[in-house]
Amino acid sequence: MRLNDWQRELEAYLLGAQPTPGVALRDSLLGSPALSAEEGLAIYHNAYRARLLDALRDDYSALHHWLGDDEFEGLASAYLQAHPSRHFSLRWLGARLADFIDGYLVAAQSAPLAELAGLEWAFTLAFDAADGEPLTLEAMATLTPAEWPELRVRLLPSVQWLPCSYNSLALWRATKAADELPARTQLEQPQVCLIWRQGLVSRYRSLGPAEAQALHGMSVAGWNFGELCAELAAYGDAAPLQAATWLKQWISEGTLERSNPSL
């Protein structure tokens, strides 16, 4: 057997669900009086699988806590069968778990589970993202009155925007605090959970509908500050103050960078 054929045979064995190797792979190796080739391969197979499951448990600790050991292992095993590790780093192993859950379970079960998985993955993405160039209040203080209406911003690379219809954030917080998990509930009104990294610390908070619309308008839809004030016309004369208050908060939290720094 050529080396590249043997490597493919070993890879297929490790990625497969069965701990028993094929005849060709088994016969290509020599065992010892204490350990046969088949037993050694089975140990390697089980250790590799266990490492992948450990990585998923670490990335999805709240989901694991909610489901329990057996149900989580069943879900993770099915996921690994459908999406075996393809990257040299385990960092990306769980990237498709939330989408997988949507097709793996019936809708009534999958929606809250997929949302919780998406929340946990958002924290992972936020922590590993590039720094960007956070806009500061000190920089804002240097803007002239003529520059304010044309000010445009965008979200920093670490910021994750996650619509939530269930109490996923409460479940996640309970897991981190080692508290008893609350009952799964659907929110009376969907919320946006904003997740980002400030320095080396993960941050998060929920946004009300009005603030979420304003932040999305400025950071995603491309409104400038003048357009934000116009969109807040329902606030009357207080619209510029409300716009400035939100903008100050977003900047203080470290979620924005300037998208037109030359202006």
Accessible surface in RSA format (square Angstrom, percent):
REM  Atomic radii and reference values for relative SASA: ProtOr
REM  Chains: A
REM  Algorithm: Lee & Richards
REM  Probe-radius: 1.40
REM  Slices: 20
REM RES _ NUM      All-atoms   Total-Side   Main-Chain    Non-polar    All polar
REM                ABS   REL    ABS   REL    ABS   REL    ABS   REL    ABS   REL
RES MET A   1   126.38  65.4  37.54  24.8  88.84 211.5  51.81  44.1  74.56  98.8
RES ARG A   2   164.73  69.2 156.21  79.6   8.52  20.3  74.97 102.5  89.76  54.4
RES LEU A   3   127.17  70.8 115.39  82.6  11.77  29.6 118.88  83.5   8.29  22.3
RES ASN A   4    66.55  45.9  63.69  61.5   2.86   6.9  27.83  67.0  38.72  37.4
RES ASP A   5    45.35  31.8  40.35  40.2   5.00  11.8  16.35  38.5  29.00  28.9
RES TRP A   6    60.89  24.4  60.89  29.5   0.00   0.0  58.90  31.4   1.99   3.2
RES GLN A   7    95.90  53.6  90.77  66.3   5.13  12.2  26.23  55.8  69.67  52.8
RES ARG A   8   133.96  56.2 129.13  65.8   4.82  11.5  67.37  92.1  66.59  40.4
RES GLU A   9    63.99  36.7  59.22  44.8   4.78  11.4   4.44   8.6  59.56  48.6
RES LEU A  10    29.60  16.5  29.60  21.2   0.00   0.0  29.60  20.8   0.00   0.0
RES GLU A  11    92.22  52.9  88.64  67.1   3.58   8.5  26.14  50.6  66.09  54.0
RES ALA A  12    66.49  61.1  50.99  78.7  15.50  35.3  57.75  81.3   8.75  23.2
RES TYR A  13    17.74   8.3   8.47   4.8   9.27  24.1  17.01  12.8   0.72   0.9
RES LEU A  14    24.55  13.7  19.58  14.0   4.97  12.5  19.58  13.8   4.97  13.4
RES LEU A  15    43.47  24.2  25.35  18.1  18.12  45.5  28.28  19.9  15.19  40.9
RES GLY A  16    28.82  35.5   0.00   N/A  28.82  35.5  22.67  62.2   6.16  13.8
RES ALA A  17    58.78  54.0  36.91  57.0  21.87  49.7  39.54  55.7  19.24  51.0
RES GLN A  18   127.74  71.4 125.28  91.6   2.47   5.9  50.43 107.3  77.31  58.6
RES PRO A  19    56.62  41.3  55.13  50.3   1.48   5.4  55.42  45.8   1.20   7.4
RES THR A  20    89.78  63.9  75.09  76.1  14.70  35.0  46.91  63.0  42.88  64.8
RES PRO A  21    10.34   7.5   0.18   0.2  10.16  36.9   0.47   0.4   9.87  61.4
RES GLY A  22    37.31  46.0   0.00   N/A  37.31  46.0  29.27  80.3   8.04  18.0
RES VAL A  23    96.76  63.7  91.55  82.9   5.21  12.5  91.84  79.8   4.92  13.3
RES ALA A  24    51.59  47.4  37.98  58.6  13.61  31.0  46.15  65.0   5.44  14.4
RES LEU A  25     0.58   0.3   0.58   0.4   0.00   0.0   0.58   0.4   0.00   0.0
RES ARG A  26    85.67  36.0  83.83  42.7   1.84   4.4  16.48  22.5  69.19  41.9
RES ASP A  27    94.74  66.4  63.58  63.3  31.16  73.7  33.15  78.0  61.60  61.4
RES SER A  28    51.84  43.8  12.49  16.7  39.35  90.6  24.75  52.7  27.09  38.0
RES LEU A  29    60.07  33.5  50.04  35.8  10.03  25.2  51.67  36.3   8.40  22.6
RES LEU A  30   176.99  98.6 147.08 105.2  29.91  75.2 147.97 103.9  29.02  78.1
RES GLY A  31    45.21  55.8   0.00   N/A  45.21  55.8  12.87  35.3  32.34  72.4
RES SER A  32    60.69  51.3  43.77  58.4  16.93  39.0  43.01  91.6  17.68  24.8
RES PRO A  33   154.48 112.6 108.13  98.6  46.35 168.5 121.65 100.4  32.83 204.0
RES ALA A  34    97.29  89.5  61.51  94.9  35.78  81.4  71.39 100.5  25.90  68.6
RES LEU A  35    75.41  42.0  72.16  51.6   3.24   8.2  72.69  51.1   2.72   7.3
RES SER A  36    50.33  42.5  43.73  58.4   6.59  15.2  42.98  91.5   7.34  10.3
RES ALA A  37    17.29  15.9   7.18  11.1  10.10  23.0  14.02  19.7   3.27   8.7
RES GLU A  38    65.62  37.7  64.76  49.0   0.86   2.0  21.25  41.1  44.37  36.2
RES GLU A  39    91.67  52.6  87.92  66.5   3.75   8.9  36.68  70.9  54.99  44.9
RES GLY A  40    22.80  28.1   0.00   N/A  22.80  28.1  16.72  45.9   6.09  13.6
RES LEU A  41    10.32   5.7   8.50   6.1   1.82   4.6   9.25   6.5   1.07   2.9
RES ALA A  42    24.84  22.8  24.84  38.3   0.00   0.0  24.84  35.0   0.00   0.0
RES ILE A  43   104.01  59.2 100.85  75.1   3.16   7.6 102.92  74.1   1.10   3.0
RES TYR A  44   114.75  53.6 111.72  63.6   3.04   7.9  73.59  55.3  41.16  50.7
RES HIS A  45     3.36   1.8   3.36   2.3   0.00   0.0   3.36   3.5   0.00   0.0
RES ASN A  46    80.30  55.4  75.99  73.4   4.31  10.4  26.09  62.8  54.20  52.4
RES ALA A  47    57.15  52.5  43.97  67.9  13.18  30.0  51.29  72.2   5.86  15.5
RES TYR A  48    60.33  28.2  54.60  31.1   5.73  14.9  48.03  36.1  12.30  15.2
RES ARG A  49    72.56  30.5  71.81  36.6   0.75   1.8  23.14  31.6  49.42  30.0
RES ALA A  50    47.63  43.8  44.72  69.0   2.91   6.6  47.48  66.9   0.15   0.4
RES ARG A  51   122.04  51.2 119.93  61.1   2.12   5.0  54.45  74.4  67.60  41.0
RES LEU A  52    10.69   6.0  10.69   7.7   0.00   0.0  10.69   7.5   0.00   0.0
RES LEU A  53     8.17   4.6   8.17   5.8   0.00   0.0   8.17   5.7   0.00   0.0
RES ASP A  54    64.10  44.9  62.85  62.6   1.25   3.0  14.17  33.3  49.93  49.8
RES ALA A  55     8.94   8.2   5.49   8.5   3.44   7.8   8.35  11.8   0.59   1.6
RES LEU A  56     0.26   0.1   0.26   0.2   0.00   0.0   0.26   0.2   0.00   0.0
RES ARG A  57    62.76  26.4  59.82  30.5   2.94   7.0  23.63  32.3  39.13  23.7
RES ASP A  58   109.80  76.9  85.33  84.9  24.47  57.9  28.91  68.0  80.90  80.7
RES ASP A  59    37.65  26.4  28.21  28.1   9.44  22.3   3.32   7.8  34.33  34.2
RES TYR A  60     0.87   0.4   0.87   0.5   0.00   0.0   0.00   0.0   0.87   1.1
RES SER A  61    32.62  27.6  30.26  40.4   2.35   5.4  28.84  61.4   3.77   5.3
RES ALA A  62     1.00   0.9   0.28   0.4   0.72   1.6   0.28   0.4   0.72   1.9
RES LEU A  63     0.00   0.0   0.00   0.0   0.00   0.0   0.00   0.0   0.00   0.0
RES HIS A  64    40.42  22.1  40.03  27.8   0.39   1.0  27.16  28.0  13.26  15.4
RES HIS A  65    86.52  47.3  69.90  48.6  16.62  42.5  46.38  47.8  40.14  46.7
RES TRP A  66    64.65  25.9  45.17  21.9  19.48  45.7  18.17   9.7  46.48  75.4
RES LEU A  67    32.39  18.0  17.43  12.5  14.96  37.6  19.56  13.7  12.83  34.5
RES GLY A  68    30.70  37.9   0.00   N/A  30.70  37.9  30.70  84.3   0.00   0.0
RES ASP A  69    97.30  68.2  89.41  89.0   7.88  18.6  29.17  68.7  68.12  67.9
RES ASP A  70   126.05  88.3 111.78 111.3  14.28  33.8  37.23  87.6  88.82  88.6
RES GLU A  71   116.42  66.8 104.15  78.8  12.27  29.2  41.77  80.8  74.65  61.0
RES PHE A  72     1.61   0.8   1.61   1.0   0.00   0.0   1.61   1.0   0.00   0.0
RES GLU A  73    66.74  38.3  66.66  50.4   0.08   0.2  11.19  21.6  55.56  45.4
RES GLY A  74    36.82  45.4   0.00   N/A  36.82  45.4  32.71  89.8   4.11   9.2
RES LEU A  75     8.02   4.5   6.26   4.5   1.76   4.4   6.37   4.5   1.65   4.5
RES ALA A  76     1.55   1.4   0.97   1.5   0.59   1.3   1.55   2.2   0.00   0.0
RES SER A  77    25.19  21.3  20.43  27.3   4.75  10.9  19.92  42.4   5.27   7.4
RES ALA A  78    28.51  26.2  17.39  26.8  11.12  25.3  25.12  35.4   3.40   9.0
RES TYR A  79     2.30   1.1   2.30   1.3   0.00   0.0   0.00   0.0   2.30   2.8
RES LEU A  80    15.21   8.5  12.53   9.0   2.68   6.7  12.81   9.0   2.40   6.5
RES GLN A  81   111.16  62.2  91.04  66.5  20.12  47.9  41.42  88.2  69.73  52.9
RES ALA A  82    56.45  51.9  24.77  38.2  31.68  72.1  35.56  50.1  20.89  55.4
RES HIS A  83    41.69  22.8  35.68  24.8   6.01  15.4  26.16  27.0  15.53  18.1
RES PRO A  84    26.17  19.1  20.17  18.4   6.00  21.8  21.11  17.4   5.06  31.4
RES SER A  85    23.20  19.6   9.63  12.8  13.57  31.3   3.77   8.0  19.43  27.2
RES ARG A  86   185.63  77.9 141.65  72.2  43.98 104.7  75.08 102.6 110.56  67.0
RES HIS A  87    80.36  43.9  65.94  45.8  14.43  36.9  49.47  51.0  30.89  35.9
RES PHE A  88   195.80  98.0 148.87  92.2  46.93 122.1 161.42  97.9  34.38  98.4
RES SER A  89    33.66  28.4  27.58  36.8   6.08  14.0  17.74  37.8  15.92  22.3
RES LEU A  90    50.90  28.3  44.65  31.9   6.25  15.7  44.93  31.6   5.97  16.1
RES ARG A  91    52.34  22.0  40.50  20.6  11.83  28.2  44.59  60.9   7.75   4.7
RES TRP A  92   108.52  43.5  99.14  48.0   9.38  22.0  84.46  45.0  24.06  39.0
RES LEU A  93    11.25   6.3   1.26   0.9   9.99  25.1   7.75   5.4   3.50   9.4
RES GLY A  94     0.00   0.0   0.00   N/A   0.00   0.0   0.00   0.0   0.00   0.0
RES ALA A  95    42.18  38.8  22.49  34.7  19.70  44.8  22.49  31.7  19.70  52.2
RES ARG A  96   139.81  58.7 139.24  71.0   0.57   1.4  42.35  57.9  97.46  59.1
RES LEU A  97     1.70   0.9   1.69   1.2   0.02   0.0   1.69   1.2   0.02   0.0
RES ALA A  98    23.19  21.3  22.38  34.5   0.81   1.8  22.60  31.8   0.59   1.6
RES ASP A  99   108.97  76.3  98.50  98.0  10.47  24.8  27.78  65.4  81.19  81.0
RES PHE A 100    32.26  16.1  23.68  14.7   8.58  22.3  31.03  18.8   1.23   3.5
RES ILE A 101     0.00   0.0   0.00   0.0   0.00   0.0   0.00   0.0   0.00   0.0
RES ASP A 102    82.10  57.5  65.40  65.1  16.70  39.5  24.24  57.0  57.86  57.7
RES GLY A 103    73.64  90.8   0.00   N/A  73.64  90.8  40.01 109.8  33.64  75.3
RES TYR A 104    96.66  45.1  68.09  38.7  28.58  74.4  44.99  33.8  51.68  63.7
RES LEU A 105    48.71  27.1  36.12  25.8  12.59  31.7  41.60  29.2   7.11  19.1
RES VAL A 106   100.16  65.9  91.08  82.5   9.08  21.9  98.56  85.6   1.59   4.3
RES ALA A 107    80.57  74.1  68.78 106.1  11.79  26.8  71.50 100.7   9.07  24.0
RES ALA A 108    81.30  74.7  59.04  91.1  22.26  50.6  71.90 101.2   9.40  24.9
RES GLN A 109    93.80  52.5  93.44  68.3   0.36   0.9  24.22  51.5  69.59  52.8
RES SER A 110     5.30   4.5   5.30   7.1   0.00   0.0   0.00   0.0   5.30   7.4
RES ALA A 111    39.81  36.6  31.84  49.1   7.97  18.1  36.30  51.1   3.51   9.3
RES PRO A 112     2.28   1.7   1.92   1.7   0.36   1.3   1.92   1.6   0.36   2.2
RES LEU A 113    12.24   6.8  12.24   8.8   0.00   0.0  12.24   8.6   0.00   0.0
RES ALA A 114    11.94  11.0   9.19  14.2   2.75   6.3   9.52  13.4   2.42   6.4
RES GLU A 115    25.02  14.4  16.33  12.4   8.69  20.7  16.76  32.4   8.26   6.7
RES LEU A 116     0.00   0.0   0.00   0.0   0.00   0.0   0.00   0.0   0.00   0.0
RES ALA A 117     0.00   0.0   0.00   0.0   0.00   0.0   0.00   0.0   0.00   0.0
RES GLY A 118    16.13  19.9   0.00   N/A  16.13  19.9  12.43  34.1   3.69   8.3
RES LEU A 119     0.00   0.0   0.00   0.0   0.00   0.0   0.00   0.0   0.00   0.0
RES GLU A 120     6.87   3.9   3.95   3.0   2.92   6.9   2.34   4.5   4.53   3.7
RES TRP A 121    22.91   9.2  22.91  11.1   0.00   0.0  17.63   9.4   5.27   8.6
RES ALA A 122     7.01   6.4   5.41   8.3   1.61   3.7   6.77   9.5   0.24   0.6
RES PHE A 123    20.41  10.2  18.36  11.4   2.05   5.3  18.67  11.3   1.74   5.0
RES THR A 124    27.98  19.9  21.01  21.3   6.97  16.6  17.82  23.9  10.16  15.4
RES LEU A 125    52.23  29.1  49.81  35.6   2.42   6.1  49.96  35.1   2.27   6.1
RES ALA A 126     0.02   0.0   0.02   0.0   0.00   0.0   0.02   0.0   0.00   0.0
RES PHE A 127    99.06  49.6  91.21  56.5   7.85  20.4  91.21  55.3   7.85  22.5
RES ASP A 128    75.17  52.7  42.88  42.7  32.29  76.3  21.71  51.1  53.46  53.3
RES ALA A 129    24.31  22.3   6.97  10.8  17.33  39.4  16.94  23.9   7.36  19.5
RES ALA A 130    70.25  64.6  52.03  80.3  18.22  41.4  63.76  89.8   6.48  17.2
RES ASP A 131   104.81  73.4  92.26  91.8  12.56  29.7  29.42  69.2  75.39  75.2
RES GLY A 132    32.66  40.3   0.00   N/A  32.66  40.3  15.21  41.7  17.46  39.1
RES GLU A 133   141.57  81.3 134.13 101.5   7.44  17.7  50.63  97.9  90.95  74.3
RES PRO A 134    72.86  53.1  58.96  53.7  13.90  50.5  58.96  48.7  13.90  86.4
RES LEU A 135    17.05   9.5  11.34   8.1   5.71  14.4  14.56  10.2   2.49   6.7
RES THR A 136    60.97  43.4  57.41  58.2   3.56   8.5  53.92  72.4   7.05  10.7
RES LEU A 137    68.80  38.3  61.44  44.0   7.36  18.5  61.67  43.3   7.13  19.2
RES GLU A 138   131.89  75.7 122.57  92.7   9.32  22.2  72.78 140.8  59.10  48.3
RES ALA A 139    44.20  40.6  34.57  53.3   9.63  21.9  41.02  57.8   3.18   8.4
RES MET A 140    13.26   6.9  11.50   7.6   1.76   4.2  10.90   9.3   2.36   3.1
RES ALA A 141    86.86  79.9  47.62  73.5  39.24  89.3  60.01  84.5  26.85  71.1
RES THR A 142   105.66  75.2  78.89  80.0  26.77  63.8  71.41  95.9  34.25  51.8
RES LEU A 143    21.56  12.0   7.21   5.2  14.35  36.1   7.24   5.1  14.32  38.5
RES THR A 144    68.18  48.5  65.80  66.7   2.38   5.7  64.18  86.2   4.01   6.1
RES PRO A 145   121.25  88.4 106.95  97.5  14.30  52.0 112.64  93.0   8.60  53.5
RES ALA A 146    86.66  79.7  60.73  93.7  25.92  59.0  71.46 100.6  15.20  40.3
RES GLU A 147    53.91  31.0  48.43  36.6   5.48  13.1  23.56  45.6  30.35  24.8
RES TRP A 148    72.47  29.1  72.47  35.1   0.00   0.0  59.33  31.6  13.14  21.3
RES PRO A 149    62.36  45.4  61.16  55.8   1.19   4.3  61.98  51.2   0.38   2.3
RES GLU A 150    85.09  48.9  84.77  64.1   0.31   0.7  36.70  71.0  48.39  39.5
RES LEU A 151     0.30   0.2   0.11   0.1   0.19   0.5   0.29   0.2   0.01   0.0
RES ARG A 152    78.85  33.1  78.85  40.2   0.00   0.0  24.34  33.3  54.51  33.0
RES VAL A 153     3.93   2.6   0.00   0.0   3.93   9.5   0.00   0.0   3.93  10.7
RES ARG A 154   114.77  48.2 114.77  58.5   0.00   0.0  34.52  47.2  80.25  48.6
RES LEU A 155    36.34  20.2  23.60  16.9  12.74  32.0  23.60  16.6  12.74  34.3
RES LEU A 156     7.76   4.3   4.84   3.5   2.92   7.3   4.84   3.4   2.92   7.9
RES PRO A 157    61.33  44.7  35.42  32.3  25.91  94.2  48.57  40.1  12.76  79.3
RES SER A 158     3.91   3.3   3.83   5.1   0.07   0.2   2.15   4.6   1.75   2.5
RES VAL A 159    14.36   9.4   0.00   0.0  14.36  34.6   0.00   0.0  14.36  38.9
RES GLN A 160    34.38  19.2  33.47  24.5   0.91   2.2   3.37   7.2  31.00  23.5
RES TRP A 161    71.85  28.8  46.23  22.4  25.62  60.1  36.09  19.2  35.76  58.0
RES LEU A 162    32.35  18.0  32.35  23.1   0.00   0.0  32.35  22.7   0.00   0.0
RES PRO A 163    88.82  64.7  78.94  72.0   9.88  35.9  79.24  65.4   9.58  59.5
RES CYS A 164     6.64   5.0   6.29   7.0   0.35   0.8   5.60  14.2   1.05   1.1
RES SER A 165    40.77  34.5  39.95  53.3   0.83   1.9  11.39  24.3  29.38  41.2
RES TYR A 166    41.16  19.2  39.27  22.3   1.89   4.9  16.76  12.6  24.40  30.1
RES ASN A 167    19.05  13.1  14.74  14.2   4.31  10.4  13.59  32.7   5.46   5.3
RES SER A 168     0.92   0.8   0.92   1.2   0.00   0.0   0.00   0.0   0.92   1.3
RES LEU A 169    19.42  10.8  18.60  13.3   0.83   2.1  18.60  13.1   0.83   2.2
RES ALA A 170    31.03  28.5  26.08  40.2   4.96  11.3  27.27  38.4   3.76  10.0
RES LEU A 171     3.84   2.1   3.84   2.7   0.00   0.0   3.84   2.7   0.00   0.0
RES TRP A 172    29.83  12.0  29.83  14.4   0.00   0.0  26.33  14.0   3.50   5.7
RES ARG A 173   107.61  45.2 103.92  53.0   3.69   8.8  38.95  53.2  68.67  41.6
RES ALA A 174    10.36   9.5   6.36   9.8   4.00   9.1   9.84  13.9   0.51   1.4
RES THR A 175    22.26  15.8  10.75  10.9  11.52  27.4  10.60  14.2  11.67  17.6
RES LYS A 176   120.79  58.9  86.53  53.1  34.25  81.6  50.84  45.8  69.95  74.5
RES ALA A 177    60.50  55.6  33.40  51.5  27.10  61.6  44.73  63.0  15.77  41.8
RES ALA A 178    90.07  82.8  57.91  89.4  32.16  73.2  63.00  88.7  27.07  71.7
RES ASP A 179    81.45  57.1  73.98  73.6   7.46  17.6  22.58  53.1  58.87  58.7
RES GLU A 180   164.53  94.5 136.20 103.0  28.33  67.5  59.76 115.6 104.77  85.5
RES LEU A 181    41.57  23.2  23.27  16.6  18.30  46.0  23.27  16.3  18.30  49.2
RES PRO A 182    52.03  37.9  35.94  32.8  16.08  58.5  46.64  38.5   5.38  33.5
RES ALA A 183    79.23  72.8  57.68  89.0  21.54  49.0  68.61  96.6  10.62  28.1
RES ARG A 184   114.76  48.2  88.27  45.0  26.49  63.1  10.95  15.0 103.81  62.9
RES THR A 185    70.59  50.2  64.52  65.4   6.07  14.5  59.21  79.5  11.38  17.2
RES GLN A 186   124.51  69.6  99.02  72.4  25.49  60.7  23.27  49.5 101.23  76.8
RES LEU A 187    48.88  27.2  36.06  25.8  12.82  32.2  39.08  27.4   9.80  26.4
RES GLU A 188   188.83 108.4 145.03 109.7  43.81 104.3  66.77 129.2 122.06  99.7
RES GLN A 189   108.17  60.5 104.23  76.2   3.94   9.4  31.70  67.5  76.46  58.0
RES PRO A 190    85.87  62.6  76.03  69.3   9.85  35.8  76.59  63.2   9.29  57.7
RES GLN A 191    76.97  43.0  72.20  52.8   4.77  11.4  10.74  22.9  66.23  50.2
RES VAL A 192    21.28  14.0  20.79  18.8   0.49   1.2  20.79  18.1   0.49   1.3
RES CYS A 193     1.94   1.5   1.94   2.2   0.00   0.0   1.94   4.9   0.00   0.0
RES LEU A 194     0.03   0.0   0.03   0.0   0.00   0.0   0.03   0.0   0.00   0.0
RES ILE A 195     0.00   0.0   0.00   0.0   0.00   0.0   0.00   0.0   0.00   0.0
RES TRP A 196     5.89   2.4   5.89   2.8   0.00   0.0   5.89   3.1   0.00   0.0
RES ARG A 197    23.85  10.0  14.97   7.6   8.88  21.1   2.78   3.8  21.07  12.8
RES GLN A 198    63.40  35.5  56.82  41.5   6.58  15.7  25.85  55.0  37.55  28.5
RES GLY A 199    58.08  71.6   0.00   N/A  58.08  71.6  42.78 117.4  15.30  34.3
RES LEU A 200   150.82  84.0 133.18  95.3  17.64  44.3 133.18  93.5  17.64  47.5
RES VAL A 201    75.63  49.8  72.86  66.0   2.77   6.7  75.63  65.7   0.00   0.0
RES SER A 202    44.63  37.7  26.12  34.9  18.51  42.6  16.74  35.7  27.89  39.1
RES ARG A 203   101.23  42.5  99.12  50.5   2.11   5.0  19.41  26.5  81.82  49.6
RES TYR A 204    69.14  32.3  51.48  29.3  17.66  45.9  31.26  23.5  37.88  46.7
RES ARG A 205    49.08  20.6  44.85  22.9   4.23  10.1  38.29  52.3  10.80   6.5
RES SER A 206    46.43  39.2  25.40  33.9  21.03  48.4  18.33  39.0  28.09  39.4
RES LEU A 207     2.39   1.3   0.00   0.0   2.39   6.0   1.43   1.0   0.97   2.6
RES GLY A 208    36.09  44.5   0.00   N/A  36.09  44.5  27.60  75.7   8.50  19.0
RES PRO A 209    78.60  57.3  65.85  60.0  12.74  46.3  74.47  61.5   4.13  25.7
RES ALA A 210    49.05  45.1  40.10  61.9   8.95  20.4  45.56  64.2   3.49   9.2
RES GLU A 211    18.04  10.4  16.60  12.6   1.44   3.4   3.59   6.9  14.45  11.8
RES ALA A 212     8.98   8.3   8.58  13.2   0.41   0.9   8.88  12.5   0.10   0.3
RES GLN A 213   120.12  67.2 111.74  81.7   8.39  20.0  36.70  78.1  83.42  63.3
RES ALA A 214     1.79   1.6   0.24   0.4   1.55   3.5   1.52   2.1   0.27   0.7
RES LEU A 215     0.00   0.0   0.00   0.0   0.00   0.0   0.00   0.0   0.00   0.0
RES HIS A 216    76.71  41.9  76.71  53.3   0.00   0.0  45.07  46.4  31.65  36.8
RES GLY A 217     1.83   2.3   0.00   N/A   1.83   2.3   1.71   4.7   0.11   0.3
RES MET A 218     0.49   0.3   0.00   0.0   0.49   1.2   0.00   0.0   0.49   0.6
RES SER A 219    12.97  11.0   0.00   0.0  12.97  29.9   0.27   0.6  12.70  17.8
RES VAL A 220    86.57  57.0  56.04  50.7  30.53  73.6  59.95  52.1  26.63  72.2
RES ALA A 221    65.30  60.0  25.57  39.5  39.73  90.4  35.80  50.4  29.50  78.1
RES GLY A 222    33.26  41.0   0.00   N/A  33.26  41.0  28.38  77.9   4.88  10.9
RES TRP A 223    50.15  20.1  49.54  24.0   0.62   1.5  33.76  18.0  16.40  26.6
RES ASN A 224    11.71   8.1  11.71  11.3   0.00   0.0   0.00   0.0  11.71  11.3
RES PHE A 225    19.02   9.5  19.02  11.8   0.00   0.0  19.02  11.5   0.00   0.0
RES GLY A 226    28.53  35.2   0.00   N/A  28.53  35.2  21.82  59.9   6.70  15.0
RES GLU A 227    77.28  44.4  75.30  57.0   1.98   4.7  32.56  63.0  44.72  36.5
RES LEU A 228     0.00   0.0   0.00   0.0   0.00   0.0   0.00   0.0   0.00   0.0
RES CYS A 229    24.00  18.2  20.52  22.9   3.48   8.2  15.29  38.7   8.71   9.4
RES ALA A 230    72.61  66.8  49.78  76.8  22.84  51.9  61.70  86.9  10.91  28.9
RES GLU A 231   101.31  58.2  72.26  54.7  29.04  69.2   9.43  18.2  91.88  75.0
RES LEU A 232    15.01   8.4  13.88   9.9   1.13   2.8  15.01  10.5   0.00   0.0
RES ALA A 233    71.95  66.2  54.36  83.9  17.58  40.0  59.98  84.5  11.96  31.7
RES ALA A 234   107.49  98.8  60.89  94.0  46.60 106.0  74.27 104.6  33.22  88.0
RES TYR A 235    86.86  40.6  67.78  38.6  19.08  49.6  58.09  43.7  28.78  35.5
RES GLY A 236    44.26  54.6   0.00   N/A  44.26  54.6  37.03 101.6   7.23  16.2
RES ASP A 237   150.68 105.5 121.52 120.9  29.16  69.0  43.73 102.9 106.95 106.7
RES ALA A 238    48.59  44.7  42.07  64.9   6.52  14.8  47.19  66.5   1.40   3.7
RES ALA A 239     5.47   5.0   5.47   8.4   0.00   0.0   5.47   7.7   0.00   0.0
RES PRO A 240    71.76  52.3  69.95  63.8   1.80   6.6  70.48  58.2   1.28   8.0
RES LEU A 241   126.48  70.4 121.20  86.7   5.28  13.3 125.09  87.9   1.39   3.7
RES GLN A 242    39.79  22.2  37.26  27.2   2.53   6.0   4.87  10.4  34.92  26.5
RES ALA A 243     0.00   0.0   0.00   0.0   0.00   0.0   0.00   0.0   0.00   0.0
RES ALA A 244    38.39  35.3  34.02  52.5   4.37   9.9  34.76  49.0   3.63   9.6
RES THR A 245    71.02  50.5  64.29  65.2   6.73  16.0  56.57  76.0  14.45  21.8
RES TRP A 246    27.11  10.9  27.11  13.1   0.00   0.0  13.18   7.0  13.93  22.6
RES LEU A 247     2.09   1.2   2.09   1.5   0.00   0.0   2.09   1.5   0.00   0.0
RES LYS A 248   124.42  60.7 122.14  74.9   2.28   5.4  66.80  60.1  57.62  61.4
RES GLN A 249    67.87  38.0  62.29  45.5   5.58  13.3  23.63  50.3  44.23  33.5
RES TRP A 250     0.05   0.0   0.05   0.0   0.00   0.0   0.05   0.0   0.00   0.0
RES ILE A 251     7.85   4.5   1.59   1.2   6.26  15.1   1.82   1.3   6.03  16.4
RES SER A 252    59.55  50.3  34.84  46.5  24.71  56.9  36.39  77.5  23.17  32.5
RES GLU A 253    30.19  17.3  26.98  20.4   3.20   7.6  21.55  41.7   8.64   7.1
RES GLY A 254     9.70  12.0   0.00   N/A   9.70  12.0   7.92  21.7   1.78   4.0
RES THR A 255     0.06   0.0   0.06   0.1   0.00   0.0   0.05   0.1   0.01   0.0
RES LEU A 256     0.29   0.2   0.00   0.0   0.29   0.7   0.00   0.0   0.29   0.8
RES GLU A 257    21.47  12.3  21.47  16.2   0.00   0.0   2.04   3.9  19.43  15.9
RES ARG A 258    42.74  17.9  34.03  17.3   8.70  20.7  12.66  17.3  30.08  18.2
RES SER A 259    41.57  35.1  19.08  25.5  22.49  51.8  14.77  31.5  26.80  37.5
RES ASN A 260    17.86  12.3  13.23  12.8   4.63  11.2  17.75  42.7   0.10   0.1
RES PRO A 261    97.08  70.8  76.83  70.0  20.25  73.6  77.18  63.7  19.90 123.7
RES SER A 262   110.71  93.6  69.28  92.5  41.43  95.4  56.65 120.6  54.06  75.7
RES LEU A 263   105.20  58.6  85.91  61.5  19.29  48.5 101.16  71.0   4.04  10.9
END  Absolute sums over single chains surface
CHAIN  1 A    14357.6      11439.6       2918.0       8495.7       5861.9
END  Absolute sums over all chains
TOTAL         14357.6      11439.6       2918.0       8495.7       5861.9
